[in-house]
């Protein structure tokens, strides 16, 4: 992760080559800039429901109406695509992902139609997963504070104890195959935060997003999650990531 001024830049590497990049500042990509209105993009570009991958035949993504509204795809060169993240409150492009088509196919962020077999999924061992999870935790923390600052809220400080609580909840959801603020034994955030001193608390959850950028876009397009993420009374956050399950625990300390 790098910064261009205040805006983060996320670059994904594979075998020494950059295969994807996510930017949050107003650099032009084709005919698109971060900050452009969705209406302007719609006038300039054809936002497709069916998106074939010419370099990865015979694979075609089928986007839902919600996909086209919140994260449409645009073709670039033959082997590359542009994914736009739309803030549905401001109706503007909040981030842009440039991605090589073979890695877009690996992510499968949309419904996929194909003949034959899918490419084999890459196996990660425990240490590799732990490295991914630590990296994603750092990304969520940095992106959360970037978005808060952009929207006029103070940055949050990291709370390690709340982060440990968040990690355990993410792990429990993944291992026990559920998605809820309450675990199967009925315990909720209040019970999980027992022993931590705070005056207010909130929680955001996300699961099965391809990465933190996608998860943050989902939170910002959900009224309740957006409200928690931008709440000016929260002072700290604990973040836990386990196998594509994401938890944010927000706190106001006494």
C-alpha atoms as an extended CHARMM CRD file, in Angstrom:
* protein
*
       254  EXT
         1         1  UNK       CA              0.0000000000        0.0000000000        0.0000000000  PROA      1               0.0000000000
         2         2  UNK       CA              1.3020000000        3.4400000000       -0.9830000000  PROA      2               0.0000000000
         3         3  UNK       CA             -0.0030000000        6.9950000000       -0.7340000000  PROA      3               0.0000000000
         4         4  UNK       CA             -0.4910000000        9.7090000000       -3.3330000000  PROA      4               0.0000000000
         5         5  UNK       CA             -0.8060000000       12.7100000000       -1.0420000000  PROA      5               0.0000000000
         6         6  UNK       CA             -3.5340000000       11.6520000000        1.3950000000  PROA      6               0.0000000000
         7         7  UNK       CA             -5.0570000000        9.0190000000       -0.9020000000  PROA      7               0.0000000000
         8         8  UNK       CA             -3.9770000000        5.3710000000       -0.6330000000  PROA      8               0.0000000000
         9         9  UNK       CA             -2.8900000000        3.2710000000       -3.6000000000  PROA      9               0.0000000000
        10        10  UNK       CA             -3.1310000000       -0.5170000000       -3.2940000000  PROA      10              0.0000000000
        11        11  UNK       CA             -0.9880000000       -2.5820000000       -5.6590000000  PROA      11              0.0000000000
        12        12  UNK       CA             -1.2730000000       -6.3540000000       -6.0520000000  PROA      12              0.0000000000
        13        13  UNK       CA              1.8370000000       -8.2270000000       -7.1570000000  PROA      13              0.0000000000
        14        14  UNK       CA              2.2170000000      -11.7370000000       -8.5760000000  PROA      14              0.0000000000
        15        15  UNK       CA              5.5700000000      -13.2510000000       -9.4910000000  PROA      15              0.0000000000
        16        16  UNK       CA              7.1660000000       -9.8350000000       -9.5930000000  PROA      16              0.0000000000
        17        17  UNK       CA              4.4820000000       -8.2110000000      -11.7940000000  PROA      17              0.0000000000
        18        18  UNK       CA              1.7230000000       -5.7680000000      -10.8600000000  PROA      18              0.0000000000
        19        19  UNK       CA             -1.5690000000       -7.4680000000      -11.7150000000  PROA      19              0.0000000000
        20        20  UNK       CA             -3.9970000000       -5.0770000000      -10.0100000000  PROA      20              0.0000000000
        21        21  UNK       CA             -4.0830000000       -1.5990000000       -8.5120000000  PROA      21              0.0000000000
        22        22  UNK       CA             -6.7730000000        0.2880000000       -6.5910000000  PROA      22              0.0000000000
        23        23  UNK       CA             -6.6350000000        4.0840000000       -6.4700000000  PROA      23              0.0000000000
        24        24  UNK       CA             -8.6940000000        6.6190000000       -4.5290000000  PROA      24              0.0000000000
        25        25  UNK       CA             -7.3640000000        9.8790000000       -6.0290000000  PROA      25              0.0000000000
        26        26  UNK       CA             -8.3230000000       11.7210000000       -9.1920000000  PROA      26              0.0000000000
        27        27  UNK       CA             -6.0300000000       10.0560000000      -11.6920000000  PROA      27              0.0000000000
        28        28  UNK       CA             -7.5640000000        9.4770000000      -15.1060000000  PROA      28              0.0000000000
        29        29  UNK       CA             -8.0350000000        5.8480000000      -16.1500000000  PROA      29              0.0000000000
        30        30  UNK       CA             -9.2980000000        5.7230000000      -19.7050000000  PROA      30              0.0000000000
        31        31  UNK       CA            -12.1700000000        8.2040000000      -19.5900000000  PROA      31              0.0000000000
        32        32  UNK       CA            -12.8420000000        7.7440000000      -15.8720000000  PROA      32              0.0000000000
        33        33  UNK       CA            -11.6510000000        9.6430000000      -12.8060000000  PROA      33              0.0000000000
        34        34  UNK       CA            -12.3520000000        9.0720000000       -9.1360000000  PROA      34              0.0000000000
        35        35  UNK       CA            -14.9800000000       11.6670000000       -8.2350000000  PROA      35              0.0000000000
        36        36  UNK       CA            -16.8240000000       11.4560000000      -11.5700000000  PROA      36              0.0000000000
        37        37  UNK       CA            -20.5790000000       11.1680000000      -11.2170000000  PROA      37              0.0000000000
        38        38  UNK       CA            -22.3070000000        7.8970000000      -12.0430000000  PROA      38              0.0000000000
        39        39  UNK       CA            -24.5360000000        9.8220000000      -14.4290000000  PROA      39              0.0000000000
        40        40  UNK       CA            -21.4850000000       11.1500000000      -16.2990000000  PROA      40              0.0000000000
        41        41  UNK       CA            -19.9920000000        7.6540000000      -16.5520000000  PROA      41              0.0000000000
        42        42  UNK       CA            -23.2950000000        6.3320000000      -17.8790000000  PROA      42              0.0000000000
        43        43  UNK       CA            -23.3430000000        8.9540000000      -20.6280000000  PROA      43              0.0000000000
        44        44  UNK       CA            -19.7620000000        8.1840000000      -21.7010000000  PROA      44              0.0000000000
        45        45  UNK       CA            -19.6460000000        4.4290000000      -21.2880000000  PROA      45              0.0000000000
        46        46  UNK       CA            -21.8640000000        1.4460000000      -21.9390000000  PROA      46              0.0000000000
        47        47  UNK       CA            -22.3380000000       -0.2230000000      -18.5720000000  PROA      47              0.0000000000
        48        48  UNK       CA            -22.8220000000       -3.8510000000      -19.4990000000  PROA      48              0.0000000000
        49        49  UNK       CA            -24.7870000000       -6.5660000000      -17.7230000000  PROA      49              0.0000000000
        50        50  UNK       CA            -22.8390000000       -9.2300000000      -19.6520000000  PROA      50              0.0000000000
        51        51  UNK       CA            -19.0770000000       -8.8150000000      -19.5730000000  PROA      51              0.0000000000
        52        52  UNK       CA            -17.0540000000      -11.3280000000      -21.6170000000  PROA      52              0.0000000000
        53        53  UNK       CA            -13.3370000000      -11.6580000000      -20.9250000000  PROA      53              0.0000000000
        54        54  UNK       CA            -11.7820000000      -11.7150000000      -24.4150000000  PROA      54              0.0000000000
        55        55  UNK       CA             -8.3980000000      -12.8790000000      -23.1410000000  PROA      55              0.0000000000
        56        56  UNK       CA             -9.9980000000      -15.5950000000      -20.9790000000  PROA      56              0.0000000000
        57        57  UNK       CA            -12.5160000000      -17.1790000000      -23.3750000000  PROA      57              0.0000000000
        58        58  UNK       CA            -15.0050000000      -18.8460000000      -22.7570000000  PROA      58              0.0000000000
        59        59  UNK       CA            -15.6980000000      -16.9850000000      -19.4920000000  PROA      59              0.0000000000
        60        60  UNK       CA            -18.3600000000      -14.2670000000      -19.1650000000  PROA      60              0.0000000000
        61        61  UNK       CA            -19.4230000000      -12.3600000000      -16.0640000000  PROA      61              0.0000000000
        62        62  UNK       CA            -23.1090000000      -11.5880000000      -15.6350000000  PROA      62              0.0000000000
        63        63  UNK       CA            -23.6690000000       -8.4690000000      -13.5070000000  PROA      63              0.0000000000
        64        64  UNK       CA            -26.8800000000       -7.8870000000      -11.6050000000  PROA      64              0.0000000000
        65        65  UNK       CA            -28.6040000000       -4.4930000000      -11.6480000000  PROA      65              0.0000000000
        66        66  UNK       CA            -27.0990000000       -3.8750000000       -8.2130000000  PROA      66              0.0000000000
        67        67  UNK       CA            -23.6270000000       -4.7530000000       -9.5490000000  PROA      67              0.0000000000
        68        68  UNK       CA            -23.9930000000       -2.2780000000      -12.4090000000  PROA      68              0.0000000000
        69        69  UNK       CA            -25.1630000000        0.3940000000       -9.9540000000  PROA      69              0.0000000000
        70        70  UNK       CA            -22.4100000000       -0.1140000000       -7.3500000000  PROA      70              0.0000000000
        71        71  UNK       CA            -19.4070000000       -1.7710000000       -9.0670000000  PROA      71              0.0000000000
        72        72  UNK       CA            -19.6510000000       -1.7700000000      -12.8550000000  PROA      72              0.0000000000
        73        73  UNK       CA            -16.9230000000       -3.1460000000      -15.1270000000  PROA      73              0.0000000000
        74        74  UNK       CA            -15.3700000000       -1.4440000000      -18.1430000000  PROA      74              0.0000000000
        75        75  UNK       CA            -13.0570000000       -3.0390000000      -20.7120000000  PROA      75              0.0000000000
        76        76  UNK       CA             -9.5990000000       -1.6000000000      -21.2580000000  PROA      76              0.0000000000
        77        77  UNK       CA             -6.9520000000       -3.3120000000      -23.3240000000  PROA      77              0.0000000000
        78        78  UNK       CA             -7.5590000000       -6.9420000000      -24.2880000000  PROA      78              0.0000000000
        79        79  UNK       CA             -6.0730000000       -8.3560000000      -21.0750000000  PROA      79              0.0000000000
        80        80  UNK       CA             -7.2230000000       -5.6710000000      -18.6070000000  PROA      80              0.0000000000
        81        81  UNK       CA            -10.4620000000       -4.3620000000      -17.1090000000  PROA      81              0.0000000000
        82        82  UNK       CA            -11.5230000000       -1.4160000000      -14.9650000000  PROA      82              0.0000000000
        83        83  UNK       CA            -13.7900000000       -1.9270000000      -11.9680000000  PROA      83              0.0000000000
        84        84  UNK       CA            -15.5210000000        1.1690000000      -10.6140000000  PROA      84              0.0000000000
        85        85  UNK       CA            -16.6650000000        1.4710000000       -7.0030000000  PROA      85              0.0000000000
        86        86  UNK       CA            -19.6890000000        3.7620000000       -6.7520000000  PROA      86              0.0000000000
        87        87  UNK       CA            -20.7300000000        5.5380000000       -3.5610000000  PROA      87              0.0000000000
        88        88  UNK       CA            -24.5140000000        5.3190000000       -3.8770000000  PROA      88              0.0000000000
        89        89  UNK       CA            -25.0390000000        8.2100000000       -1.4370000000  PROA      89              0.0000000000
        90        90  UNK       CA            -22.9740000000       10.7320000000       -3.3960000000  PROA      90              0.0000000000
        91        91  UNK       CA            -23.5540000000        8.9170000000       -6.7240000000  PROA      91              0.0000000000
        92        92  UNK       CA            -19.8360000000        9.3090000000       -7.5030000000  PROA      92              0.0000000000
        93        93  UNK       CA            -16.8890000000        7.0310000000       -8.2260000000  PROA      93              0.0000000000
        94        94  UNK       CA            -15.1060000000        6.5190000000       -4.8930000000  PROA      94              0.0000000000
        95        95  UNK       CA            -12.3260000000        4.2070000000       -6.1170000000  PROA      95              0.0000000000
        96        96  UNK       CA            -11.1020000000        2.5180000000       -9.2810000000  PROA      96              0.0000000000
        97        97  UNK       CA             -9.5480000000       -0.9240000000       -9.6280000000  PROA      97              0.0000000000
        98        98  UNK       CA             -7.3610000000       -1.7330000000      -12.6250000000  PROA      98              0.0000000000
        99        99  UNK       CA             -7.0430000000       -5.5190000000      -12.8820000000  PROA      99              0.0000000000
       100       100  UNK       CA             -5.6260000000       -8.0650000000      -15.3000000000  PROA      100             0.0000000000
       101       101  UNK       CA             -8.3810000000      -10.3100000000      -16.6010000000  PROA      101             0.0000000000
       102       102  UNK       CA             -6.8590000000      -13.5970000000      -15.4560000000  PROA      102             0.0000000000
       103       103  UNK       CA             -6.8490000000      -12.2510000000      -11.8900000000  PROA      103             0.0000000000
       104       104  UNK       CA            -10.3590000000      -10.8640000000      -12.2610000000  PROA      104             0.0000000000
       105       105  UNK       CA            -11.3390000000      -14.4110000000      -13.1980000000  PROA      105             0.0000000000
       106       106  UNK       CA             -9.5900000000      -15.7680000000      -10.1050000000  PROA      106             0.0000000000
       107       107  UNK       CA            -11.4890000000      -13.3300000000       -7.8860000000  PROA      107             0.0000000000
       108       108  UNK       CA            -14.8830000000      -14.1170000000       -9.4600000000  PROA      108             0.0000000000
       109       109  UNK       CA            -16.5630000000      -11.0380000000       -7.9580000000  PROA      109             0.0000000000
       110       110  UNK       CA            -19.6760000000      -11.5480000000      -10.1440000000  PROA      110             0.0000000000
       111       111  UNK       CA            -21.7780000000      -14.4430000000      -11.3870000000  PROA      111             0.0000000000
       112       112  UNK       CA            -19.7190000000      -16.3970000000      -13.8950000000  PROA      112             0.0000000000
       113       113  UNK       CA            -20.9820000000      -18.2110000000      -17.0140000000  PROA      113             0.0000000000
       114       114  UNK       CA            -18.5790000000      -20.6100000000      -18.7040000000  PROA      114             0.0000000000
       115       115  UNK       CA            -18.0780000000      -23.8530000000      -20.5900000000  PROA      115             0.0000000000
       116       116  UNK       CA            -15.5460000000      -26.3910000000      -19.4100000000  PROA      116             0.0000000000
       117       117  UNK       CA            -13.6110000000      -26.1180000000      -16.1790000000  PROA      117             0.0000000000
       118       118  UNK       CA            -12.6970000000      -23.2390000000      -13.9200000000  PROA      118             0.0000000000
       119       119  UNK       CA             -9.0360000000      -22.4210000000      -13.3080000000  PROA      119             0.0000000000
       120       120  UNK       CA             -7.7610000000      -24.2410000000      -10.2400000000  PROA      120             0.0000000000
       121       121  UNK       CA             -7.9690000000      -22.1810000000       -7.0520000000  PROA      121             0.0000000000
       122       122  UNK       CA             -4.6240000000      -21.3470000000       -5.4960000000  PROA      122             0.0000000000
       123       123  UNK       CA             -4.0220000000      -23.1040000000       -2.1870000000  PROA      123             0.0000000000
       124       124  UNK       CA             -2.8060000000      -21.0640000000        0.7970000000  PROA      124             0.0000000000
       125       125  UNK       CA             -1.2670000000      -22.7240000000        3.8190000000  PROA      125             0.0000000000
       126       126  UNK       CA             -1.7870000000      -21.4610000000        7.3680000000  PROA      126             0.0000000000
       127       127  UNK       CA              1.1940000000      -19.0950000000        7.3630000000  PROA      127             0.0000000000
       128       128  UNK       CA              0.1810000000      -17.6210000000        4.0100000000  PROA      128             0.0000000000
       129       129  UNK       CA             -3.3790000000      -17.0570000000        5.2500000000  PROA      129             0.0000000000
       130       130  UNK       CA             -2.0430000000      -15.3450000000        8.3740000000  PROA      130             0.0000000000
       131       131  UNK       CA              0.0770000000      -13.0090000000        6.2270000000  PROA      131             0.0000000000
       132       132  UNK       CA             -2.9350000000      -12.2000000000        4.0160000000  PROA      132             0.0000000000
       133       133  UNK       CA             -5.1300000000      -11.5420000000        7.0400000000  PROA      133             0.0000000000
       134       134  UNK       CA             -2.6060000000       -9.2150000000        8.6850000000  PROA      134             0.0000000000
       135       135  UNK       CA             -2.2420000000       -7.3050000000        5.4210000000  PROA      135             0.0000000000
       136       136  UNK       CA             -6.0000000000       -6.9990000000        5.0050000000  PROA      136             0.0000000000
       137       137  UNK       CA             -6.4040000000       -5.8550000000        8.6060000000  PROA      137             0.0000000000
       138       138  UNK       CA             -3.8740000000       -3.0650000000        7.9730000000  PROA      138             0.0000000000
       139       139  UNK       CA             -5.6570000000       -2.1040000000        4.7570000000  PROA      139             0.0000000000
       140       140  UNK       CA             -9.0580000000       -1.8770000000        6.4640000000  PROA      140             0.0000000000
       141       141  UNK       CA             -7.6010000000        0.3170000000        9.2080000000  PROA      141             0.0000000000
       142       142  UNK       CA             -5.9090000000        2.6470000000        6.6950000000  PROA      142             0.0000000000
       143       143  UNK       CA             -8.9180000000        2.8210000000        4.3650000000  PROA      143             0.0000000000
       144       144  UNK       CA            -11.3260000000        3.4130000000        7.2550000000  PROA      144             0.0000000000
       145       145  UNK       CA             -9.3050000000        6.3860000000        8.4360000000  PROA      145             0.0000000000
       146       146  UNK       CA             -8.8620000000        7.7140000000        4.9030000000  PROA      146             0.0000000000
       147       147  UNK       CA            -12.6210000000        7.5900000000        4.3250000000  PROA      147             0.0000000000
       148       148  UNK       CA            -13.3910000000        9.1520000000        7.7160000000  PROA      148             0.0000000000
       149       149  UNK       CA            -10.9650000000       12.0030000000        7.0780000000  PROA      149             0.0000000000
       150       150  UNK       CA            -12.3640000000       12.5000000000        3.5710000000  PROA      150             0.0000000000
       151       151  UNK       CA            -15.8840000000       12.7200000000        5.0280000000  PROA      151             0.0000000000
       152       152  UNK       CA            -14.9170000000       15.1360000000        7.8120000000  PROA      152             0.0000000000
       153       153  UNK       CA            -14.6050000000       12.7530000000       10.7840000000  PROA      153             0.0000000000
       154       154  UNK       CA            -11.5390000000       12.3290000000       12.9950000000  PROA      154             0.0000000000
       155       155  UNK       CA             -9.2600000000        9.3550000000       12.4200000000  PROA      155             0.0000000000
       156       156  UNK       CA             -9.6090000000        6.3970000000       14.7850000000  PROA      156             0.0000000000
       157       157  UNK       CA             -6.9000000000        4.9000000000       16.9380000000  PROA      157             0.0000000000
       158       158  UNK       CA             -6.3040000000        1.1610000000       16.9020000000  PROA      158             0.0000000000
       159       159  UNK       CA             -7.5860000000       -0.7760000000       19.9110000000  PROA      159             0.0000000000
       160       160  UNK       CA             -5.6980000000       -4.0790000000       20.1490000000  PROA      160             0.0000000000
       161       161  UNK       CA             -7.9920000000       -5.7350000000       22.6970000000  PROA      161             0.0000000000
       162       162  UNK       CA            -11.0700000000       -4.9360000000       20.5980000000  PROA      162             0.0000000000
       163       163  UNK       CA             -9.1180000000       -6.1960000000       17.5790000000  PROA      163             0.0000000000
       164       164  UNK       CA             -8.5790000000       -9.5440000000       19.2980000000  PROA      164             0.0000000000
       165       165  UNK       CA            -12.3260000000       -9.7160000000       20.0040000000  PROA      165             0.0000000000
       166       166  UNK       CA            -13.0610000000       -8.8690000000       16.3550000000  PROA      166             0.0000000000
       167       167  UNK       CA            -10.6530000000      -11.5520000000       15.1320000000  PROA      167             0.0000000000
       168       168  UNK       CA            -12.2420000000      -14.2290000000       17.2890000000  PROA      168             0.0000000000
       169       169  UNK       CA            -15.7040000000      -13.3120000000       15.9800000000  PROA      169             0.0000000000
       170       170  UNK       CA            -14.5220000000      -13.4140000000       12.3540000000  PROA      170             0.0000000000
       171       171  UNK       CA            -12.9200000000      -16.7990000000       12.9980000000  PROA      171             0.0000000000
       172       172  UNK       CA            -16.0250000000      -18.1140000000       14.7400000000  PROA      172             0.0000000000
       173       173  UNK       CA            -18.2730000000      -17.0350000000       11.8470000000  PROA      173             0.0000000000
       174       174  UNK       CA            -15.9810000000      -18.6860000000        9.3060000000  PROA      174             0.0000000000
       175       175  UNK       CA            -15.5100000000      -21.9380000000       11.2060000000  PROA      175             0.0000000000
       176       176  UNK       CA            -19.1240000000      -22.2570000000       12.4010000000  PROA      176             0.0000000000
       177       177  UNK       CA            -20.5870000000      -21.1330000000        9.0490000000  PROA      177             0.0000000000
       178       178  UNK       CA            -22.8370000000      -18.2810000000       10.1480000000  PROA      178             0.0000000000
       179       179  UNK       CA            -22.9820000000      -14.5140000000        9.6320000000  PROA      179             0.0000000000
       180       180  UNK       CA            -24.4570000000      -12.5090000000       12.4890000000  PROA      180             0.0000000000
       181       181  UNK       CA            -23.7130000000      -10.0560000000       15.2710000000  PROA      181             0.0000000000
       182       182  UNK       CA            -24.8220000000      -12.8310000000       17.6180000000  PROA      182             0.0000000000
       183       183  UNK       CA            -22.9840000000      -16.1350000000       17.8580000000  PROA      183             0.0000000000
       184       184  UNK       CA            -24.8950000000      -19.4470000000       18.0040000000  PROA      184             0.0000000000
       185       185  UNK       CA            -24.7040000000      -19.3800000000       21.8380000000  PROA      185             0.0000000000
       186       186  UNK       CA            -26.6160000000      -16.0760000000       21.8270000000  PROA      186             0.0000000000
       187       187  UNK       CA            -23.6970000000      -13.8430000000       22.8340000000  PROA      187             0.0000000000
       188       188  UNK       CA            -23.5040000000      -10.4640000000       21.1210000000  PROA      188             0.0000000000
       189       189  UNK       CA            -21.0740000000       -7.5620000000       21.0180000000  PROA      189             0.0000000000
       190       190  UNK       CA            -21.7370000000       -6.5960000000       24.6440000000  PROA      190             0.0000000000
       191       191  UNK       CA            -20.7300000000      -10.0460000000       25.8760000000  PROA      191             0.0000000000
       192       192  UNK       CA            -17.6990000000      -10.2380000000       23.5690000000  PROA      192             0.0000000000
       193       193  UNK       CA            -16.4120000000       -6.8590000000       24.8270000000  PROA      193             0.0000000000
       194       194  UNK       CA            -16.6930000000       -7.8650000000       28.4840000000  PROA      194             0.0000000000
       195       195  UNK       CA            -13.6180000000       -6.6510000000       30.3880000000  PROA      195             0.0000000000
       196       196  UNK       CA            -12.9690000000       -3.7230000000       28.0060000000  PROA      196             0.0000000000
       197       197  UNK       CA            -13.7680000000       -0.2280000000       29.2960000000  PROA      197             0.0000000000
       198       198  UNK       CA            -15.9010000000        1.8600000000       26.8850000000  PROA      198             0.0000000000
       199       199  UNK       CA            -18.9310000000        4.1450000000       26.8510000000  PROA      199             0.0000000000
       200       200  UNK       CA            -20.2670000000        3.3730000000       23.3400000000  PROA      200             0.0000000000
       201       201  UNK       CA            -19.6600000000        0.5120000000       20.9190000000  PROA      201             0.0000000000
       202       202  UNK       CA            -20.6620000000       -0.5410000000       17.4230000000  PROA      202             0.0000000000
       203       203  UNK       CA            -19.8470000000       -3.3130000000       15.0240000000  PROA      203             0.0000000000
       204       204  UNK       CA            -19.5840000000       -3.7770000000       11.2460000000  PROA      204             0.0000000000
       205       205  UNK       CA            -19.4350000000       -7.2160000000        9.6600000000  PROA      205             0.0000000000
       206       206  UNK       CA            -18.7090000000       -8.3510000000        6.1070000000  PROA      206             0.0000000000
       207       207  UNK       CA            -18.0820000000      -11.7440000000        4.5590000000  PROA      207             0.0000000000
       208       208  UNK       CA            -16.8650000000      -13.2080000000        1.2700000000  PROA      208             0.0000000000
       209       209  UNK       CA            -15.8340000000       -9.9330000000       -0.3010000000  PROA      209             0.0000000000
       210       210  UNK       CA            -12.7460000000      -10.3830000000       -2.4600000000  PROA      210             0.0000000000
       211       211  UNK       CA            -10.7080000000       -7.9010000000       -0.4220000000  PROA      211             0.0000000000
       212       212  UNK       CA            -10.9090000000       -4.8860000000        1.9450000000  PROA      212             0.0000000000
       213       213  UNK       CA            -11.6620000000       -2.4030000000       -0.8560000000  PROA      213             0.0000000000
       214       214  UNK       CA            -14.7690000000       -4.3680000000       -1.8090000000  PROA      214             0.0000000000
       215       215  UNK       CA            -15.7940000000       -4.7530000000        1.8390000000  PROA      215             0.0000000000
       216       216  UNK       CA            -15.4210000000       -1.0180000000        2.5200000000  PROA      216             0.0000000000
       217       217  UNK       CA            -17.4770000000       -0.2320000000       -0.5780000000  PROA      217             0.0000000000
       218       218  UNK       CA            -20.2000000000       -2.5260000000        0.7140000000  PROA      218             0.0000000000
       219       219  UNK       CA            -20.1700000000       -0.8820000000        4.1420000000  PROA      219             0.0000000000
       220       220  UNK       CA            -20.3100000000        2.6170000000        2.6760000000  PROA      220             0.0000000000
       221       221  UNK       CA            -23.3290000000        1.6560000000        0.5560000000  PROA      221             0.0000000000
       222       222  UNK       CA            -25.2500000000        0.2820000000        3.5480000000  PROA      222             0.0000000000
       223       223  UNK       CA            -26.8650000000        3.0380000000        5.6770000000  PROA      223             0.0000000000
       224       224  UNK       CA            -26.2710000000        1.3680000000        9.0410000000  PROA      224             0.0000000000
       225       225  UNK       CA            -22.6950000000        0.3480000000        8.3120000000  PROA      225             0.0000000000
       226       226  UNK       CA            -21.9090000000        3.7640000000        6.8410000000  PROA      226             0.0000000000
       227       227  UNK       CA            -23.2760000000        5.4820000000        9.9420000000  PROA      227             0.0000000000
       228       228  UNK       CA            -21.0580000000        3.3810000000       12.2150000000  PROA      228             0.0000000000
       229       229  UNK       CA            -17.9660000000        3.8490000000       10.0620000000  PROA      229             0.0000000000
       230       230  UNK       CA            -18.3770000000        7.6410000000       10.0040000000  PROA      230             0.0000000000
       231       231  UNK       CA            -19.6720000000        8.1080000000       13.5660000000  PROA      231             0.0000000000
       232       232  UNK       CA            -17.8640000000       11.1570000000       14.9780000000  PROA      232             0.0000000000
       233       233  UNK       CA            -18.2140000000        9.9590000000       18.5870000000  PROA      233             0.0000000000
       234       234  UNK       CA            -16.1590000000        6.7990000000       18.0890000000  PROA      234             0.0000000000
       235       235  UNK       CA            -12.4970000000        7.1800000000       18.9940000000  PROA      235             0.0000000000
       236       236  UNK       CA            -11.0340000000        3.6850000000       18.5140000000  PROA      236             0.0000000000
       237       237  UNK       CA            -11.4900000000        0.6350000000       16.3370000000  PROA      237             0.0000000000
       238       238  UNK       CA            -10.4650000000       -3.0040000000       16.6020000000  PROA      238             0.0000000000
       239       239  UNK       CA            -10.3120000000       -4.9960000000       13.3650000000  PROA      239             0.0000000000
       240       240  UNK       CA            -10.2750000000       -8.7480000000       12.8730000000  PROA      240             0.0000000000
       241       241  UNK       CA             -9.9580000000      -10.6760000000        9.5970000000  PROA      241             0.0000000000
       242       242  UNK       CA            -10.2220000000      -14.4270000000        9.1350000000  PROA      242             0.0000000000
       243       243  UNK       CA            -10.6230000000      -16.1900000000        5.7730000000  PROA      243             0.0000000000
       244       244  UNK       CA            -12.6030000000      -13.4070000000        4.0340000000  PROA      244             0.0000000000
       245       245  UNK       CA            -14.6960000000      -12.6200000000        7.1310000000  PROA      245             0.0000000000
       246       246  UNK       CA            -14.2410000000       -9.0460000000        8.3360000000  PROA      246             0.0000000000
       247       247  UNK       CA            -15.1940000000       -7.4870000000       11.6890000000  PROA      247             0.0000000000
       248       248  UNK       CA            -14.8370000000       -3.8770000000       12.8770000000  PROA      248             0.0000000000
       249       249  UNK       CA            -15.4730000000       -3.1170000000       16.5510000000  PROA      249             0.0000000000
       250       250  UNK       CA            -15.8680000000        0.6260000000       17.1600000000  PROA      250             0.0000000000
       251       251  UNK       CA            -15.4330000000        2.1080000000       20.6310000000  PROA      251             0.0000000000
       252       252  UNK       CA            -15.7650000000        5.3990000000       22.4500000000  PROA      252             0.0000000000
       253       253  UNK       CA            -13.4020000000        5.3030000000       25.4120000000  PROA      253             0.0000000000
       254       254  UNK       CA            -14.2580000000        6.9770000000       28.7300000000  PROA      254             0.0000000000
